[in-house]
Amino acid sequence: MFGFSFGLTLLILLAGSLWYWPGWIPQWISAAEKYTGYVQATVTLYALFKSFLPGFLSSILVVVIALVSAAFTLFLFLRSVSHPTPALTLFTLSWIGFITYLFHPNGTSYEQMTMFVPFLLWFLRDQTTPAWMRHLWWLGALLLTWIAFSLTFTGIYPRAVYDSLIIFFALWVFFVYQQNTRLISIQKEPLHANH
């Protein structure tokens, strides 16, 4: 029922937007192409792979990771909806933030927000990780951000801002999973179950 409602709502929104502004999709695609042209943005994961792999291999690897990530994200989303637990919800948000960061065009001024919002929610809402450990992760993120900024700004390592965040947030998502493995694997009754 959820899938049907979601699909129907998406269809209504799309039909309504096309009725109101018939050419908005090609206009949006055109604007996005122009934007990436003057910003010189590429997908963060592709830019990382391109720094040490040939272009065609980087593209293939990004597509494979995108497909696997989409399947895993769908699995997590469906599991979060059918068996909601706070730990699973936090892990799902962490994962979605990380994947969004990996496939978001880098070079834009707001791309880190895709990871910052789940990180902040985890910091404020996680009840399984001790407060001192959450603060340690938070301070580590601040320290790493300033070090990466300095390395990028001085030209010592121009990709430090991107690559260090990928590594940091990959470790953090793994940490969130490890901290909550027991709670994530617990099957809770669906919210719509009748007893």
C-alpha positions in Angstrom: 0.0 0.0 0.0 2.9 2.4 0.8 4.5 1.8 -2.6 1.2 2.4 -4.4 0.6 5.6 -2.4 4.1 6.8 -3.0 3.9 6.1 -6.7 0.5 7.7 -7.0 1.6 10.8 -5.2 4.7 11.1 -7.3 2.6 10.7 -10.5 0.2 13.4 -9.3 3.1 15.8 -8.5 4.7 15.2 -11.9 1.5 15.6 -13.8 0.6 18.7 -11.9 4.1 20.3 -12.5 3.9 19.4 -16.2 0.5 20.9 -16.5 1.6 24.1 -14.7 5.0 24.4 -16.5 5.1 22.0 -19.5 8.8 22.5 -20.4 10.3 22.5 -16.9 12.1 19.2 -17.2 14.2 20.0 -20.3 14.8 23.5 -18.9 16.0 22.0 -15.6 18.3 19.6 -17.4 19.7 22.4 -19.5 20.3 24.6 -16.5 22.0 21.7 -14.7 24.3 21.1 -17.7 25.2 24.8 -17.8 25.9 24.8 -14.1 28.2 21.8 -14.2 30.0 23.5 -17.2 30.9 26.7 -15.3 31.5 25.0 -11.9 33.5 22.1 -13.4 31.7 19.7 -11.1 32.0 16.0 -11.4 30.6 13.2 -9.2 32.7 13.0 -6.1 33.3 9.3 -6.4 34.2 9.6 -10.1 36.7 12.4 -9.3 38.3 10.2 -6.6 38.6 7.2 -8.9 39.8 9.3 -11.8 42.8 10.5 -9.7 44.3 7.0 -9.8 42.4 4.9 -12.4 41.9 5.3 -16.1 38.8 7.2 -17.1 36.8 4.2 -18.6 37.6 2.1 -15.6 36.5 4.9 -13.2 33.2 5.2 -15.1 32.5 1.5 -15.0 33.3 1.3 -11.3 31.1 4.3 -10.5 28.1 2.7 -12.4 28.6 -0.6 -10.6 28.8 1.1 -7.2 25.8 3.2 -8.0 23.7 0.1 -8.9 24.8 -1.8 -5.8 24.3 1.3 -3.6 20.8 1.9 -5.0 19.8 -1.7 -4.3 21.1 -1.6 -0.8 19.5 1.8 -0.2 16.2 0.5 -1.4 16.6 -2.5 0.9 17.4 -0.3 3.9 14.5 2.1 3.1 12.0 -0.7 2.8 13.2 -2.4 6.0 13.1 1.0 7.8 9.5 1.4 6.7 8.4 -2.2 7.5 10.4 -2.6 10.7 11.1 0.8 12.2 13.6 1.1 15.0 15.5 4.3 16.0 18.8 2.5 15.4 17.8 1.4 11.9 16.5 4.8 11.1 19.7 6.5 12.1 21.8 4.0 10.2 19.6 4.4 7.1 19.9 8.2 7.3 23.7 7.9 7.7 23.9 5.6 4.7 21.7 7.8 2.5 23.8 10.9 3.5 27.0 9.1 2.7 25.8 7.8 -0.7 24.3 11.2 -1.6 27.7 12.7 -0.9 29.5 10.1 -3.0 27.3 10.7 -6.0 26.8 14.5 -5.6 28.7 16.7 -8.0 31.8 18.1 -6.1 32.8 21.6 -6.5 29.5 23.0 -5.2 29.4 25.0 -2.0 26.8 22.9 -0.2 27.7 19.3 -1.0 29.0 18.6 2.6 25.4 19.3 3.9 24.4 15.9 2.6 26.6 14.4 5.2 26.4 17.1 7.9 22.6 16.7 8.4 22.7 12.9 9.1 25.9 13.4 11.2 24.2 16.1 13.3 21.0 14.0 13.7 23.2 11.1 14.9 25.1 13.3 17.3 21.9 14.7 18.8 19.6 11.6 18.7 21.8 8.5 19.1 21.2 6.9 22.4 23.4 3.8 22.1 26.8 5.6 21.7 28.2 7.2 24.8 28.2 11.0 24.8 32.0 11.2 25.1 32.4 9.1 21.9 29.9 11.2 20.0 31.8 14.3 21.1 35.1 12.7 20.0 33.6 12.0 16.5 32.3 15.6 16.3 35.6 17.1 17.3 37.4 14.8 14.9 35.2 16.0 12.1 36.0 19.6 13.0 39.7 19.0 13.2 39.7 17.0 9.9 37.7 19.7 8.1 40.2 22.4 9.1 43.2 20.2 8.2 41.7 19.3 4.8 40.8 22.9 4.2 44.4 24.0 4.9 45.9 21.3 2.7 43.5 22.3 -0.2 43.9 26.0 0.3 47.7 25.9 0.3 47.7 23.6 -2.7 49.6 20.8 -0.9 46.8 18.3 -1.6 44.0 20.0 -3.7 41.5 17.1 -3.2 42.0 16.9 0.5 38.6 18.5 1.2 36.8 15.7 -0.7 38.9 12.7 -0.2 39.3 13.1 3.6 35.6 13.5 4.0 34.9 10.4 2.0 37.2 8.4 4.3 36.0 10.0 7.5 32.3 9.5 6.7 32.8 5.9 5.4 34.4 5.1 8.8 31.6 6.9 10.6 28.8 5.0 8.7 30.6 1.8 9.5 30.9 2.9 13.2 27.2 3.7 13.4 26.4 0.2 11.9 28.8 -1.5 14.4 27.4 0.4 17.4 23.8 -0.6 16.4 24.2 -4.0 14.8 22.3 -5.8 17.5 19.5 -3.2 17.5 19.4 -3.0 13.7 18.9 -6.8 13.3 16.1 -6.9 15.8 12.8 -7.4 13.9 10.1 -5.2 15.2 6.4 -5.6 14.3 5.3 -3.5 11.4 3.4 -0.3 12.4 0.4 -1.4 10.4 0.0 -4.8 12.0 -3.3 -5.6 13.7 -3.2 -7.5 17.0 
